Amino acid sequence: MIVCDEKLGVCSVVEVDLKDELELEQPTLFYIGDPMCSWCYGMSDILKDTQEYCAKSGIKFQTIVAGLRASGQVLWDKRFKSFLKHEWTNISNKTGKKFSFEILDLLNFDYDTTPACKAVLIAKILSSNNSKIVLEFFSKIQEKFYANSQDTKKLEFYKEICEDLSLDFEEFSKLFKDKSLDKKLQNEFIFGRNLSSSFPSLILVNKKQKVNISIGYSSLEDVISRINKNLKSL
């Protein structure tokens, strides 16, 4: 079940309860989100600035996809489309991000976020997990889907994105069709939901300690202030 809270600027899924502990020597800020999470799109510019701040401050930045609507899980009906229109309008008003509503005119559409999440995972592989490239890839998916109503399930959707970021589209295509990656993707979903069941979330981890920096939409000033405050206490 997915619940969105427009006051907090967050969408949440069923929480995964795992006991595994993280132990990281370098302070790491985990961004948990989904390319087809509308509040993640609303916060995308702030997240780019956060990544740049981390790079300058010696903090590792990791984007984790957590599968907001993996395998669809939703009926494309009048009620759901009305919910999306309301949600997207509210986010646009709050953040200034552009939304196209053309996709809501489609009679049928499978709102499956798995292909977009898999594409981000492939971008990690092809870029050797370059945090800036991965986040930019993530952001470009959001722009094409939300601002231009293009379908993330189609392979050609990613061609221009790969070219813009100097990623090998031929290799991307092979991996996009490779079902052996699906298990790795599911493991990332589980890892992400273990960190947070709400998107977008920023979780700071240092050694074995974990601190919530942002659960839902936050301003850049608040994010940086919380990072600095909590780094001192970790």
BELRAJO-V26553 format. One record per residue. N is the residue number from 1. RES is the residue in one letter. NEAR is the number of other ideal C-beta (glycine too) atoms within 10 Angstrom. Layout:
((N & RES & NEAR) (N & RES & NEAR))
This chain:
((1 & M & 6) (2 & I & 13) (3 & V & 11) (4 & C & 22) (5 & D & 13) (6 & E & 15) (7 & K & 8) (8 & L & 14) (9 & G & 23) (10 & V & 24) (11 & C & 24) (12 & S & 20) (13 & V & 23) (14 & V & 10) (15 & E & 11) (16 & V & 15) (17 & D & 8) (18 & L & 11) (19 & K & 5) (20 & D & 7) (21 & E & 8) (22 & L & 16) (23 & E & 9) (24 & L & 15) (25 & E & 8) (26 & Q & 10) (27 & P & 19) (28 & T & 17) (29 & L & 26) (30 & F & 23) (31 & Y & 29) (32 & I & 25) (33 & G & 31) (34 & D & 30) (35 & P & 27) (36 & M & 23) (37 & C & 27) (38 & S & 25) (39 & W & 27) (40 & C & 28) (41 & Y & 29) (42 & G & 24) (43 & M & 29) (44 & S & 23) (45 & D & 14) (46 & I & 21) (47 & L & 24) (48 & K & 16) (49 & D & 13) (50 & T & 24) (51 & Q & 21) (52 & E & 14) (53 & Y & 17) (54 & C & 22) (55 & A & 13) (56 & K & 8) (57 & S & 14) (58 & G & 9) (59 & I & 18) (60 & K & 16) (61 & F & 21) (62 & Q & 20) (63 & T & 24) (64 & I & 24) (65 & V & 31) (66 & A & 27) (67 & G & 25) (68 & L & 26) (69 & R & 20) (70 & A & 19) (71 & S & 10) (72 & G & 13) (73 & Q & 15) (74 & V & 16) (75 & L & 9) (76 & W & 16) (77 & D & 9) (78 & K & 9) (79 & R & 9) (80 & F & 14) (81 & K & 17) (82 & S & 11) (83 & F & 13) (84 & L & 19) (85 & K & 13) (86 & H & 12) (87 & E & 17) (88 & W & 19) (89 & T & 12) (90 & N & 17) (91 & I & 23) (92 & S & 16) (93 & N & 9) (94 & K & 13) (95 & T & 18) (96 & G & 9) (97 & K & 19) (98 & K & 11) (99 & F & 21) (100 & S & 14) (101 & F & 13) (102 & E & 10) (103 & I & 17) (104 & L & 17) (105 & D & 9) (106 & L & 11) (107 & L & 5) (108 & N & 5) (109 & F & 17) (110 & D & 13) (111 & Y & 18) (112 & D & 18) (113 & T & 24) (114 & T & 24) (115 & P & 20) (116 & A & 26) (117 & C & 28) (118 & K & 22) (119 & A & 25) (120 & V & 21) (121 & L & 21) (122 & I & 23) (123 & A & 27) (124 & K & 20) (125 & I & 15) (126 & L & 21) (127 & S & 17) (128 & S & 8) (129 & N & 12) (130 & N & 14) (131 & S & 19) (132 & K & 14) (133 & I & 17) (134 & V & 25) (135 & L & 23) (136 & E & 19) (137 & F & 25) (138 & F & 26) (139 & S & 19) (140 & K & 20) (141 & I & 25) (142 & Q & 22) (143 & E & 16) (144 & K & 20) (145 & F & 22) (146 & Y & 25) (147 & A & 13) (148 & N & 11) (149 & S & 16) (150 & Q & 17) (151 & D & 15) (152 & T & 21) (153 & K & 14) (154 & K & 10) (155 & L & 13) (156 & E & 10) (157 & F & 18) (158 & Y & 24) (159 & K & 13) (160 & E & 13) (161 & I & 21) (162 & C & 21) (163 & E & 11) (164 & D & 11) (165 & L & 17) (166 & S & 9) (167 & L & 18) (168 & D & 12) (169 & F & 17) (170 & E & 7) (171 & E & 13) (172 & F & 20) (173 & S & 16) (174 & K & 11) (175 & L & 17) (176 & F & 17) (177 & K & 9) (178 & D & 11) (179 & K & 6) (180 & S & 7) (181 & L & 15) (182 & D & 12) (183 & K & 9) (184 & K & 12) (185 & L & 18) (186 & Q & 13) (187 & N & 11) (188 & E & 19) (189 & F & 20) (190 & I & 14) (191 & F & 18) (192 & G & 26) (193 & R & 22) (194 & N & 18) (195 & L & 21) (196 & S & 26) (197 & S & 20) (198 & S & 25) (199 & F & 29) (200 & P & 27) (201 & S & 24) (202 & L & 27) (203 & I & 21) (204 & L & 21) (205 & V & 20) (206 & N & 21) (207 & K & 13) (208 & K & 10) (209 & Q & 14) (210 & K & 18) (211 & V & 17) (212 & N & 14) (213 & I & 21) (214 & S & 26) (215 & I & 19) (216 & G & 20) (217 & Y & 21) (218 & S & 23) (219 & S & 11) (220 & L & 15) (221 & E & 9) (222 & D & 13) (223 & V & 20) (224 & I & 18) (225 & S & 13) (226 & R & 17) (227 & I & 21) (228 & N & 11) (229 & K & 11) (230 & N & 17) (231 & L & 16) (232 & K & 6) (233 & S & 8) (234 & L & 13))
